[in-house]
Amino acid sequence: MGDPRSERTPALILWWEALETWKQLAISFPFLAVFMLLVNIGPFSQPLLRSIFYGLFEGAVLSGLLAVATATERAKRR
């Protein structure tokens, strides 16, 4: 197996890393909040209001983690 950094990076990842952090958060938060809302309603069978709260909270946490992970990977590539 070769060095992962020597392989060509997909264009989508380069585009995502090129975005400013606030833009990454603005794109990822709504998607992750809705996704977590559906996870809490579906498999976890939570009531609707609790699912909305959990979806917003977990979406914010996951968006923050995604932004930190992206910044770390961007720094590795430079």
CORRAQUI-V341189 format. One record per residue. N is the residue number from 1. RES is the residue in one small letter. SS is DSSP state (h for helix, s for strand, l for the rest). PHI is phi in whole degrees, 0 to 359 (NA if undefined). OMEGA is omega in whole degrees, 0 to 359 (none if undefined). Layout:
BEGIN
N:RES:SS:PHI:OMEGA
N:RES:SS:PHI:OMEGA
END
This chain:
BEGIN
1:m:l:NA:181
2:g:l:273:177
3:d:l:290:183
4:p:h:299:181
5:r:h:285:180
6:s:h:280:178
7:e:l:285:180
8:r:l:289:180
9:t:l:275:179
10:p:l:300:184
11:a:h:298:180
12:l:h:297:179
13:i:h:293:178
14:l:h:297:178
15:w:h:297:181
16:w:h:298:180
17:e:h:292:180
18:a:h:283:179
19:l:l:291:174
20:e:l:290:185
21:t:h:300:182
22:w:h:295:177
23:k:h:289:176
24:q:h:299:179
25:l:h:294:181
26:a:h:294:179
27:i:h:277:188
28:s:h:280:184
29:f:h:300:181
30:p:h:300:180
31:f:h:297:182
32:l:h:291:179
33:a:h:295:179
34:v:h:293:178
35:f:h:300:181
36:m:h:291:174
37:l:h:301:180
38:l:h:294:177
39:v:h:295:181
40:n:h:290:178
41:i:h:288:185
42:g:l:286:186
43:p:l:299:183
44:f:l:270:176
45:s:l:51:178
46:q:l:274:174
47:p:l:298:187
48:l:h:301:182
49:l:h:297:178
50:r:h:294:178
51:s:h:295:178
52:i:h:296:179
53:f:h:299:180
54:y:h:298:180
55:g:h:299:179
56:l:h:294:182
57:f:h:295:182
58:e:h:293:176
59:g:h:298:178
60:a:h:293:180
61:v:h:296:181
62:l:h:295:177
63:s:h:296:177
64:g:h:297:178
65:l:h:296:177
66:l:h:296:179
67:a:h:295:179
68:v:h:294:179
69:a:h:297:179
70:t:h:295:179
71:a:h:298:179
72:t:h:294:179
73:e:h:294:178
74:r:h:298:179
75:a:h:294:178
76:k:h:296:183
77:r:h:287:183
78:r:l:272:none
END
